[in-house]
Amino acid sequence: MPGVLANEPPQAVCKVLSISRRTLRYRIRKNVFPQPLRVGPDGRLLRWHPADLADYLKRTRGHVGAAAALRDLPNASAQPPAPGVAQ
């Protein structure tokens, strides 16, 4: 996905996963969830690349669940690739 910036805020990620911000922070700290990219002059703004979220969802929910969850993200512009499709 060249040209796609990290654009998923924590609130959107929490809503899609049906978890709290505290649970999200816990999963990040335990390396269960992908590390966020820190954006902005002071690095306080957290964002995730849609591909990282798609990979996480595929690992935890499978391809069908990942596609359904990604449709709920406000900034998701691309669906996860189908199994066996080369990029």
Buried (B, 14 or more C-beta within 10 A) or exposed (E): EEEEEBBBBBEBBBEBBEBEEEEBBEBBEEEEBBEBBEBEEEEEBBBBBBBBBBBBBBEEBEBEEBBEBBEEBEBBEEEBEEEEEEE
